[in-house]
């Protein structure tokens, strides 16, 4: 066959269209010959060949008819049906509380992880664990979220959780494999491959128009295939299982027609205002186009609704315009109903035939929308063929379906890499209570994956080509948080105390879960840590294991025949910087602390009086002529063997004591003279004046502690 001739096949659900196109020197194409043949049986379902021999027979028949015009045909351009594509939404999340996303590479990793999640979800939906049998042929980012709020970009943003939603499109590998086998049985070799939605888009929506958000809908017999463009590329594919057959079945049911008759009647509605038919009972009838459309209105409504809902789901909103191709696009009233459901002006929805293909030279009388895809297959397969790229990932050979620029990330997904584990996760943190305050300590950050392509360090976004050899190793998880009590408290104190001339280093002490530990003890999650510095002499002595013996003496005596046990203890002599102190005294850095051993002091009568909680004498303290004077009277007299004892008298074991209580009399002013010497003498004309608290008193006036007494001589006037 002439190298400028192209043989293109459109293998549809109901029929197969074969075309011979010629490419002119000016780049234009012309359809020279075309054959259409319907399947003899239901050998196609949803774009996949279910009966390879049956489909091969139809292909071979068309091939032989075209060979009469062209000569032998050996190679053919074909398309994988868009209705075989599966579009699934996926989501990926990442904890960024430890560190924000800082590079596009991390964003791409999240996107690819979302694609892989969509791939797993697809396998679950199809009850098929072999999700690797589906190739991702494209994806689009729907939204970026930061803490569940939509955001334009993650880079540099602070938050807790980053997430992204994507819509990914997958093609079953079996679709291509069965297509290749059917061609081989018909004696043909696949020259080039494309996707049906891409074929139609390539001839109707050139790249210069793809910045517009346009939906292309190919309405066939069994399904309606949808493709969307935006921002210069094809962003999504979809399929709804309603199409022209639903309209035919509605006509068949409403007017009692055999399916082929109903199909012919449906096609005639496009050009005729009145249709004639004979029902299955043999009765002829004539209906206007409006009567037929009114009768099957619910079926048209259902078709418009299914297509519109899928467009809105894929695009997230109504597109700027909609192009309809395929035989089902000729359904009366469909444009109007879709315009209503998408809230678009009717002029924004158009039915496009092959006359709208700018690169096609007009030659055939058939110009309807049902021939757009066959023409597009030939042109797209020549100008933008879909290829397989063979690469090696970790010594595993893979074949990737190239419908877009392929990256290392695509290869890793095809190789079964779990992208959610590609980047090392942060290590586990610690939550501990330190001195009553709950504190969090973060684990180490995970490392990035190591990716090598053709012996050079690469990244997930690096483009791959035929024969690429890729090696990757997942990043390692970050270390779990680990710290000692000293690191956790961060307030370690070191001081020196000289004990009996030897400098001793004293440090902060640590208790973990009520147990004394060293400063290098490792803290575990939910531990309770208490730190303290031994600032008292007693704490230092206990920490250093220094024992200061407490010597205790104990005796038993009889008091008025009643046995009383007396004991007395004394600390060793404790001195800090030369001053006598108690063991509860606070010390400071470079202090000098000494302690001496002393024998116990004897037990005296005073110890007994303390034990019995009595006072031996009665006292009264007053001020006499501006001097403080204390008067004493015995309340008790203690006798041992008839001899009276003083407070400092030593008691001995088994002493027999007798306590005699004296009659208690109040102190009077006259008692003061037993303690003071009144050495003043009256002058001529003076008389003695006695005052108690500035009031006149006498020698017999009672006095109490705190009274102010005064005795003086004054001249009487």
C-alpha positions in Angstrom: 0.0 0.0 0.0 1.1 3.5 -0.8 3.0 4.9 2.3 0.7 8.0 2.1 -2.4 5.9 2.6 -3.7 5.0 6.1 -6.0 2.1 7.0 -8.1 3.0 10.1 -10.5 0.9 11.9 -13.2 2.1 14.4 -14.3 -1.1 16.3 -17.5 -0.1 18.0 -20.1 -1.9 20.0 -22.7 -2.3 17.2 -20.5 -1.9 14.1 -17.0 -1.6 12.6 -16.0 1.3 10.4 -13.0 0.9 8.1 -11.5 3.9 6.2 -8.7 4.5 3.8 -7.3 7.9 4.2 -4.6 9.6 2.1 -2.2 12.2 3.5 -1.5 15.0 1.0 1.7 17.0 0.9 0.1 20.0 2.4 -0.6 17.9 5.5 -4.3 17.6 4.7 -6.1 14.2 4.8 -8.7 12.8 2.4 -11.1 9.8 2.9 -10.8 7.7 -0.2 -12.9 4.6 0.8 -15.1 3.6 3.7 -16.9 0.4 4.7 -19.3 -0.1 7.6 -20.4 -3.5 8.8 -22.4 -4.4 11.9 -21.4 -7.3 14.2 -23.2 -10.5 13.6 -23.5 -11.2 17.3 -23.0 -9.4 20.6 -19.2 -9.8 20.5 -18.3 -6.4 22.0 -19.3 -5.1 25.4 -18.3 -1.8 26.9 -15.4 -1.4 24.6 -13.8 -4.7 25.3 -13.7 -7.6 22.8 -15.5 -10.5 24.3 -15.5 -12.8 21.3 -12.2 -12.4 19.4 -13.0 -14.8 16.5 -16.4 -13.0 15.8 -14.8 -9.6 15.8 -11.9 -10.9 13.7 -14.4 -12.1 11.0 -16.0 -8.6 10.7 -12.5 -7.0 10.5 -11.4 -9.4 7.9 -14.5 -8.9 5.8 -14.0 -5.1 5.8 -10.3 -5.6 5.0 -11.1 -7.7 2.0 -13.7 -5.3 0.7 -11.2 -2.4 0.9 -8.4 -4.4 -0.6 -10.5 -4.5 -3.8 -9.9 -0.7 -4.0 -6.4 -0.4 -2.6 -4.6 -3.7 -3.0 -3.2 -5.8 0.0 -3.6 -4.3 3.4 -1.2 -5.4 6.2 -1.1 -2.7 8.8 -4.0 -0.8 10.4 -4.4 2.1 12.8 -6.9 1.3 15.6 -8.1 2.9 18.9 -8.8 1.5 22.3 -12.4 2.4 23.1 -12.9 5.3 25.5 -15.7 3.4 27.1 -13.1 0.9 28.4 -11.5 3.7 30.4 -12.1 3.8 34.2 -12.0 7.1 36.0 -11.5 7.0 39.8 -11.0 9.7 42.4 -8.1 9.2 44.8 -6.8 11.0 47.9 -3.5 11.2 49.7 -2.7 12.8 53.0 0.5 13.8 54.8 1.3 14.9 58.3 3.2 18.2 58.0 3.1 19.3 61.6 6.8 18.5 62.0 8.0 20.1 58.8 6.1 21.9 56.0 6.3 20.8 52.3 9.2 22.6 50.8 9.5 21.3 47.2 7.5 20.5 44.1 8.9 17.0 44.3 7.1 16.4 47.6 3.9 17.7 46.0 4.3 15.3 43.1 4.8 12.5 45.5 1.5 13.3 47.2 -0.2 13.4 43.7 1.2 10.1 42.7 0.3 8.6 46.0 -3.3 9.7 45.4 -3.2 8.1 41.9 -2.0 4.9 43.5 -4.8 5.1 46.1 -7.3 5.5 43.2 -5.7 2.4 41.6 -6.2 0.4 44.7 -9.8 1.7 44.9 -10.4 0.6 41.3 -9.2 -2.9 42.1 -11.6 -3.0 45.1 -14.5 -1.7 43.0 -13.8 -4.4 40.4 -13.3 -7.1 43.1 -9.9 -7.7 41.5 -6.7 -7.8 43.5 -4.5 -7.5 40.4 -4.8 -3.7 40.2 -1.5 -3.7 38.2 -3.5 -5.0 35.2 -4.8 -1.4 34.8 -2.5 1.2 33.4 -2.9 4.8 34.5 -3.2 6.9 31.3 -3.6 10.3 33.0 -4.7 12.2 36.1 -5.7 15.7 37.1 -5.5 17.4 40.5 -8.9 18.4 41.7 -8.0 20.1 45.0 -5.3 20.8 47.4 -6.3 21.0 51.1 -4.6 22.2 54.2 -6.3 21.1 57.4 -9.5 20.5 55.3 -9.4 24.0 53.8 -8.8 24.3 50.1 -5.6 26.0 49.2 -3.7 26.9 46.0 -0.2 25.5 46.9 1.3 23.6 49.8 4.8 24.9 49.5 5.9 26.8 52.6 2.5 26.5 54.3 2.2 25.8 58.0 -0.4 23.3 59.3 -1.0 19.8 60.5 -2.4 17.7 57.6 -1.9 18.3 53.8 -4.1 16.4 51.4 -4.8 16.3 47.7 -7.6 14.9 45.6 -7.0 13.7 42.0 -9.1 12.1 39.3 -7.1 9.3 37.6 -8.0 7.4 34.4 -7.1 3.7 33.9 -7.2 1.4 30.8 -7.3 -2.3 31.3 -4.3 -4.0 29.6 -6.6 -6.8 28.4 -8.4 -4.3 26.1 -5.2 -3.7 24.1 -4.1 -7.3 24.2 -7.5 -8.6 22.9 -7.5 -5.9 20.2 -4.0 -7.1 19.0 -5.1 -10.7 18.9 -8.3 -9.9 16.9 -6.2 -8.0 14.3 -3.8 -10.9 14.0 -6.6 -13.3 13.4 -7.8 -11.0 10.6 -4.3 -11.0 9.1 -3.4 -7.4 10.2 -0.6 -5.9 12.3 -1.3 -2.9 14.5 0.6 0.0 12.9 -0.4 2.6 15.5 -2.7 2.9 18.5 -4.7 5.7 20.0 -7.6 6.2 22.3 -11.0 7.0 20.8 -11.6 10.2 22.9 -8.1 11.4 22.1 -8.8 10.6 18.4 -11.9 12.7 18.3 -10.3 15.5 20.3 -7.2 15.6 18.1 -9.2 16.4 15.0 -11.9 18.7 16.6 -10.0 20.4 19.4 -6.4 21.2 18.4 -3.8 21.9 21.1 -4.2 25.7 20.6 -7.9 25.3 21.8 -7.2 23.1 24.8 -6.8 25.9 27.2 -10.5 26.1 26.9 -12.6 23.9 29.2 -14.5 21.9 26.6 -16.3 18.6 26.9 -16.3 16.2 23.9 -19.1 13.5 24.0 -19.1 10.5 21.7 -22.6 9.0 21.8 -22.4 5.6 20.3 -24.8 2.7 20.5 -24.1 1.2 23.9 -22.2 3.9 25.8 -21.4 7.6 25.7 -17.7 8.5 26.1 -16.7 11.8 27.5 -13.3 13.6 27.4 -12.6 17.0 28.9 -9.9 19.6 28.0 -8.5 22.4 30.1 -5.3 24.2 30.7 -3.8 22.9 27.4 -4.4 19.2 27.9 -6.9 16.4 28.2 -7.8 16.4 32.0 -10.4 13.6 32.3 -12.2 10.8 30.6 -15.5 9.2 31.5 -18.2 6.9 30.3 -22.0 6.5 31.0 -23.7 3.2 30.0 -26.5 5.0 28.2 -26.5 6.0 24.5 -28.4 5.5 21.3 -29.6 2.0 22.0 -31.7 3.4 24.9 -33.5 5.7 22.5 -34.0 2.8 20.0 -35.4 0.5 22.7 -37.8 3.3 23.8 -39.1 3.7 20.2 -39.4 -0.1 19.9 -41.4 -0.4 23.1 -43.7 2.6 22.5 -44.6 1.7 18.9 -44.3 -2.1 19.0 -41.4 -2.2 16.5 -38.7 -4.8 15.9 -35.3 -3.4 17.1 -33.8 -2.9 13.5 -37.0 -1.2 12.4 -36.9 1.1 15.5 -33.2 1.8 14.7 -34.0 2.8 11.2 -37.0 5.0 12.4 -34.7 6.7 14.9 -32.2 7.6 12.2 -34.8 9.0 9.9 -36.1 11.4 12.6 -33.0 13.6 12.0 -34.0 14.5 8.4 -37.7 13.8 8.2 -40.6 15.5 9.8 -42.9 12.5 9.2 -42.0 8.9 9.6 -43.9 5.8 8.4 -43.6 2.3 9.9 -45.3 -1.0 10.3 -45.5 -2.5 13.8 -45.0 -6.2 14.7 -48.7 -6.8 14.3 -48.6 -5.7 10.7 -50.4 -2.4 11.2 -48.9 0.5 9.2 -48.8 3.9 10.9 -47.6 7.4 10.3 -46.3 9.8 13.0 -44.9 13.3 13.0 -41.4 13.9 14.3 -42.9 15.8 17.2 -45.2 13.0 18.2 -42.4 10.5 18.3 -40.1 12.8 20.3 -42.9 13.5 22.7 -43.5 9.8 23.2 -39.9 9.0 23.9 -39.2 12.2 25.9 -38.4 10.3 29.1 -35.7 8.3 27.4 -34.1 11.4 25.9 -34.3 13.1 29.3 -32.5 10.1 30.9 -29.8 10.2 28.2 -29.2 13.9 28.7 -29.3 13.6 32.5 -26.7 10.7 32.5 -24.3 12.5 30.3 -24.6 15.9 32.0 -24.2 14.4 35.5 -21.0 12.6 34.4 -19.6 15.9 32.9 -20.3 17.8 36.1 -18.7 15.0 38.2 -15.5 14.9 36.1 -15.2 18.6 35.6 -16.5 19.8 39.0 -18.5 22.5 37.1 -20.2 23.1 33.8 -17.6 23.4 30.9 -17.4 26.4 28.7 -18.8 24.4 25.7 -19.8 20.9 24.7 -19.2 19.1 21.4 -21.4 16.1 20.5 -20.2 13.4 18.0 -21.3 9.9 17.2 -24.6 8.7 15.8 -26.5 9.1 19.1 -25.7 12.8 19.1 -28.4 13.2 16.4 -31.2 12.3 18.9 -33.8 15.1 18.6 -34.0 17.4 21.6 -30.8 16.1 23.2 -28.9 19.4 22.8 -31.7 21.4 24.3 -32.0 19.2 27.4 -28.3 19.1 28.0 -28.1 22.9 27.7 -30.8 23.1 30.4 -29.1 20.6 32.7 -25.7 22.2 32.3 -27.1 25.8 32.5 -25.4 26.7 29.2 -26.8 28.7 26.3 -27.9 26.4 23.5 -25.3 27.8 21.2 -22.6 26.5 23.5 -23.6 22.9 22.7 -22.9 21.8 19.1 -23.2 18.6 17.0 -19.9 18.3 15.0 -19.5 16.2 11.9 -16.5 15.4 9.8 -17.0 18.7 7.9 -15.7 20.4 11.2 -12.3 18.6 10.8 -10.0 21.4 9.5 -7.3 18.9 8.4 -9.7 16.9 6.3 -10.3 17.5 2.6 -14.1 17.2 1.8 -14.6 14.1 -0.4 -17.4 11.9 1.0 -21.1 12.6 0.9 -21.3 11.3 4.5 -20.5 14.2 6.8 -22.4 13.1 9.9 -21.0 13.0 13.5 -20.8 9.2 13.5 -17.7 9.4 11.2 -15.6 11.8 13.3 -14.1 9.1 15.4 -13.0 6.9 12.5 -11.4 9.8 10.7 -9.7 10.9 14.0 -8.3 7.4 14.6 -6.4 7.5 11.3 -5.1 11.0 11.7 -4.3 10.7 15.5 -2.6 7.3 15.0 -0.4 8.8 12.4 0.4 12.1 14.1 0.1 11.2 17.8 0.4 7.5 18.1 0.3 5.9 21.5 3.4 3.9 22.2 4.6 1.4 24.8 7.7 2.3 26.7 9.7 -0.6 28.1 11.7 0.2 31.2 13.3 -1.8 34.1 12.4 -1.0 37.7 14.5 -2.7 40.3 15.4 -5.4 37.8 11.7 -5.9 36.8 10.8 -5.3 33.1 7.7 -3.2 32.6 5.7 -2.0 29.6 4.0 1.3 30.1 1.1 2.7 28.0 2.3 6.1 26.9 -0.6 8.5 26.4 1.3 11.4 28.2 4.8 12.3 29.2 5.8 9.4 31.5 7.8 10.0 34.6 9.7 7.8 37.1 6.7 8.2 39.3 4.5 6.4 36.7 7.1 3.6 36.4 7.2 3.1 40.1 3.4 2.8 40.3 3.4 0.3 37.4 6.1 -1.6 39.2 4.0 -2.0 42.3 5.8 0.5 44.5 3.8 1.6 47.5 4.2 5.4 47.2 2.6 6.0 50.6 5.7 4.3 52.0 8.2 5.8 49.6 9.1 8.7 51.8 10.2 7.8 55.4 7.7 8.7 58.0 8.6 10.8 61.1 9.6 8.7 64.1 7.3 8.3 67.1 7.4 11.2 69.6 7.4 11.0 73.4 4.9 12.5 75.8 6.3 12.7 79.3 5.4 14.7 82.5 8.4 16.6 83.8 8.1 18.3 87.2 4.3 18.3 86.8 4.3 19.7 83.2 3.4 17.6 80.2 5.9 17.9 77.4 6.1 16.6 73.8 9.4 15.5 72.1 9.2 14.9 68.4 10.8 12.0 66.6 13.3 12.3 63.8 12.3 13.2 60.2 12.0 10.4 57.6 14.5 10.5 54.7 13.7 10.9 51.0 13.8 7.9 48.7 16.9 7.1 46.7 16.1 7.1 43.0 18.7 6.2 40.3 18.0 6.2 36.6 20.6 5.1 34.1 23.3 5.4 36.9 22.3 9.0 37.7 20.5 10.3 40.7 17.0 11.3 39.7 13.6 12.3 41.0 10.0 11.2 40.7 9.3 13.9 38.1 12.1 12.9 35.8 10.9 11.9 32.4 11.6 8.4 31.3 12.3 7.0 27.8 12.6 3.6 26.1 15.0 1.2 27.8 15.4 3.3 31.0 16.9 1.3 34.0 15.5 2.6 37.3 16.6 1.6 40.7 14.9 2.9 43.8 15.1 2.4 47.6 12.4 3.8 49.9 13.4 6.4 52.4 14.0 5.3 55.9 11.6 6.2 58.7 12.8 8.7 61.2 14.2 7.6 64.5 11.8 7.6 67.4 12.3 10.3 69.9 15.0 9.4 72.5 16.4 11.5 75.3 17.8 11.1 78.8 16.4 12.6 81.9 19.1 15.3 81.8 18.2 16.3 78.3 14.5 16.3 79.1 14.8 18.5 82.2 17.5 20.8 80.8 18.2 22.4 84.2 21.1 20.4 85.5 22.9 22.1 88.5 26.4 21.2 89.8 27.8 22.7 93.0 30.7 21.8 95.3 30.4 21.3 99.1 33.5 20.8 101.2 32.7 18.1 103.7 35.3 17.8 106.5 37.9 19.3 104.2 37.1 17.2 101.1 35.4 18.9 98.1 32.3 16.9 97.1 30.5 17.5 93.8 26.7 17.7 94.2 24.4 17.4 91.2 20.7 17.5 90.4 19.0 14.3 91.2 16.3 12.6 89.0 13.4 10.4 89.9 11.5 8.5 87.2 8.2 6.9 88.1 9.2 7.2 91.8 12.6 5.6 91.4 15.9 7.4 91.7 17.8 7.1 88.4 21.1 8.4 86.9 21.1 11.5 84.7 21.8 9.4 81.5 18.7 7.2 82.0 16.6 7.0 78.9 13.0 8.4 79.2 10.1 6.2 77.9 6.8 7.4 76.6 4.4 8.6 79.4 7.1 8.5 82.1 6.8 10.8 85.0 10.1 12.6 85.7 10.9 14.7 88.8 14.2 16.6 89.3 15.4 18.2 92.5 18.7 19.6 93.8 19.7 18.5 97.4 19.9 22.0 98.9 19.7 20.9 102.5 22.6 19.5 104.5 20.4 16.5 105.4 19.7 15.8 101.7 23.4 15.9 100.9 24.2 13.5 103.7 21.5 11.1 102.6 22.5 11.2 99.0 26.2 10.6 99.8 25.4 7.9 102.4 27.1 9.8 105.2 25.6 8.7 108.5 25.7 11.0 111.5 24.9 8.7 114.5 22.1 9.8 116.8 23.1 8.7 120.3 20.1 8.2 122.5 20.1 7.7 126.3 17.0 6.5 128.2 16.3 6.1 132.0 13.3 5.3 134.1 12.4 7.2 137.3 9.6 7.1 139.8 7.7 10.4 140.3 5.4 10.2 143.3 5.4 6.4 142.8 4.5 6.6 139.1 7.2 5.3 136.6 8.3 7.8 134.0 10.7 7.0 131.1 12.9 9.8 130.0 15.1 9.8 126.8 17.5 12.3 125.3 19.2 12.4 122.0 21.6 14.9 120.4 22.9 15.5 116.9 26.5 15.4 116.3 27.9 18.9 116.1 27.1 20.2 112.6 28.9 23.3 111.4 28.6 25.3 108.2 31.4 27.8 107.6 32.2 27.6 111.3 28.6 28.2 112.5 26.6 25.6 114.4 23.6 24.5 112.3 20.8 21.9 112.2 20.7 19.3 109.5 17.8 21.2 107.7 20.1 24.2 107.0 20.5 25.3 103.3 24.0 25.4 101.8 25.6 27.1 98.8 28.4 26.5 96.3 31.9 26.2 97.9 30.5 26.1 101.5 32.5 24.3 104.2 30.5 21.8 106.2 32.0 19.8 109.2 30.5 17.5 111.7 31.9 16.3 115.1 31.0 13.4 117.3 29.9 14.4 120.8 28.8 12.3 123.8 25.3 12.6 124.9 24.4 15.1 127.5 23.0 13.7 130.8 19.2 13.7 131.5 18.3 16.4 134.0 15.3 17.5 136.0 14.5 20.0 133.2 14.0 17.0 130.9 11.5 15.6 133.3 9.7 18.9 133.7 9.4 19.1 129.9 8.1 15.6 129.8 5.4 16.4 132.5 4.7 19.8 130.8 5.1 21.7 134.0 7.2 24.7 135.1 9.2 24.5 138.3 9.0 28.3 139.1 6.3 30.9 138.7 7.7 34.1 137.0 6.6 37.7 136.4 8.5 40.2 134.3 7.8 43.9 134.8 9.5 47.2 134.2 10.7 49.0 137.3 12.0 52.6 136.9 12.7 51.8 133.3 14.5 48.6 134.0 13.2 45.1 133.2 13.0 42.9 136.3 11.9 39.2 136.5 10.5 37.9 139.7 10.5 34.2 140.5 8.4 32.0 142.9 8.6 28.3 143.1 5.5 26.4 142.0 7.0 23.0 142.5 9.8 21.6 144.6 11.3 18.3 143.5 12.9 16.2 146.2 15.2 13.2 145.9 15.9 11.5 149.2 14.7 14.6 151.0 17.0 17.0 149.1 15.5 19.6 146.7 16.7 19.6 143.1 17.4 22.3 140.6 16.5 22.3 136.9 20.0 21.3 135.9 20.3 18.5 138.5 21.2 15.2 136.8 18.7 12.3 137.1 19.8 8.7 137.4 18.1 5.4 136.6 15.5 4.4 139.2 15.5 7.7 141.0 12.6 8.1 143.4 11.3 11.7 143.2 8.6 13.6 145.0 7.0 16.6 143.5 5.6 19.1 146.0 3.3 21.8 144.7 3.5 25.1 146.5 0.5 27.3 147.2 0.3 29.9 144.5 0.1 33.5 145.5 0.0 36.5 143.2 3.0 38.8 142.9 2.7 42.2 144.8 4.6 45.4 144.3 6.5 44.8 147.5 8.1 41.7 145.9 10.1 43.9 143.6 12.4 45.0 146.3 13.7 41.4 146.7 15.3 42.0 143.3 16.2 45.7 143.2 18.0 48.1 145.6 16.1 51.3 146.1 19.0 53.7 146.7 17.2 57.0 146.6 16.5 59.2 149.6 13.9 61.9 150.1 14.8 65.5 150.3 13.3 68.0 152.7 9.6 68.4 151.9 9.4 65.4 149.5 7.1 62.4 149.9 7.2 58.9 148.4 5.0 58.2 145.4 4.4 54.7 144.0 2.9 54.3 140.4 1.6 51.2 138.5 1.0 51.9 134.9 0.9 55.7 135.7 -1.7 55.2 138.4 -1.1 55.5 142.2 -0.5 52.2 143.9 0.8 50.7 147.2 3.2 48.1 148.4 0.4 45.5 148.5 -0.9 46.2 145.0 -0.9 43.0 142.8 1.3 43.1 139.8 1.5 41.1 136.5 3.9 40.5 133.7 4.1 43.6 131.5 3.3 46.1 134.2 5.2 49.4 134.4 6.2 50.3 138.0 7.7 53.5 139.3 8.8 54.6 142.8 10.0 58.2 143.3 9.9 61.2 145.7 8.2 64.4 144.9 7.7 67.8 146.7 4.1 68.2 147.8 2.6 71.6 147.2 
